[in-house]
Amino acid sequence: MIRFLALVRKELLVLFASPLAYIVLALVVLVAGLLFFDHLRAYNQILFLFQTSTMGGFESGTIPDHVNLRETVFFPVMENLGFILIGLIPMITMRVFAEERSRGTDEILLTTRLSPGQIVAGKFLVTYGFVVLAMLASFVYPAMAILQGGIGVQHLSSVFFGLSLLAISLASIGLVCSAFTSSQFMAVVASWALCFVLWDWSWLTPFLRDAESLARFVDAISIHPRYSVFAEGVVRLEDLIYFLGVCLVSYALARFALDWRRVAG
Amino acid sequence: MTEPKGQEAGSPAPVQGGGARVEARGLTRRFGPLVAVDDLSLTIAPGEALGLLGANGAGKTTFIRLVTGVLLPSGGDVLVDGHSPVRAPAEVCKRLGFVAETSRIYPDLRVRSFLRFAGGARDLAGAELERAVDATIERFHLEEVAKRWVGQLSKGYQQRVSLAQGFLHDPPLMIVDEPTSGLDPLQQEEVRAVLRELRGERTLILCTHDLSEARDLTERAAVLHRGRLVAHGPTSEVLGGADSLALFRGEAE
């Protein structure tokens, strides 16, 4: 435990010594803020139009049920933010393993009493902590407004939980890419590609009517539909298992990358 | 002086104090068609200071990586106090202090933080860790730079920090890879002075291609050429010939 805590402390110091951490944190907050205020502005315009003119068969001054903070602002912001995380999170994960390899400091790590499993777990844990912190920072504006707009704390917690799980899963994929290379550029490009590919396959399922099992498979590996369920305020065991599975498989692959290096050199 | 390939090379020097025993038996490492270490057998006695010599690409760093467990052997075995880095890496790491080349440290950490991490990663904690860090800072004359970022230090100081992290837990086996590479003559002398002071307290494997450094700091030398051990014995004898560079060309065979 002493070793593990020493590693976690070192990872935190290295992470926050880099301007990249602050840049990504600032970008997440900025993007979330811009998205939120843009949707809020659009919502106010729609409200104004419904209140002042006859639209879509509604009489002037009548606002349809689906025009509310939750449907018009909160959910679209969360959807867009989830997708934007694909661009931002690999910028943090790219350096975690690749930088150690390019600097040769991984040899220092491997010759201490830290086991490869502890090294991988420590790096994953610190990265998870950082992305959850970033999500918390990005969540403040929408949460404050939506709490006043009628959405319950329980529902809000579910959305934040889903957003955090999404960020953690994307970070896991990024960490695996970083573990297999010494080039940060390769790591970030591979992470973007992999996260993008895994984001959503549900569009493919209508074309796979004759291959039902394949359709079920591509649907099952997609990240976005799982995240959307949380956004509805529903926490399902199968989604939790999915996100946990992404983390565990990523951990195993990153661990394999460390072991493979001992074999391949 | 020159030993045949694959045989036990030289009798171990007498024990000079504490230290770990390192034993390589038919150690081989291949990278595809390239044989980096070829059927190498070598015993390093506890307390011995061994200079591992050879030209670039001779297999010195690969041998070190096999002893530290960073690489797995393709054949043969290496044991540190009877423990294999493949089967019992924790036992080997417990006995090991490893000092890599200058650039292989964390530039984003302050010296004291880096040493705290190095100690913590070797199971030192609390007051014991602080004592070890303080003692190491004093021993390696790092007081002036203890609060500075490692990346801002001169190469000489960086190498002292690198040596300090390796010695922090007082290991019985110290492996130092080209400690003066890239340093100016003054910095080289500083680092050599530190190594001279520490010599004899533990087993030391000094990987270098600087012959004067090997003469100065080690009592035995092993010369590698294309992964094979071409000479092993007292440093004065191995490097005492008229053309010691011939060993680097593998001509002693």
Interface residues (C-beta under 8 A of the other chain):
Chain A: I2 R3 L5 A6 L7 R9 K10 L13 V14 A17 S18 R103 G104 T105 E107 I108 L109 L110 T111 T112 R113 L114 S115 R262 V263 G265
Chain B: R29 F31 T62 R65 T68 G69 V70 L71 L72 P89 A90 C93 K94 L96 F98 A100 E101 S103 R104 I105 Y106 D108 L109 S113 R116 F117 A118 G119 G120 A121 R122 D123 L124 A125 W149 Q165
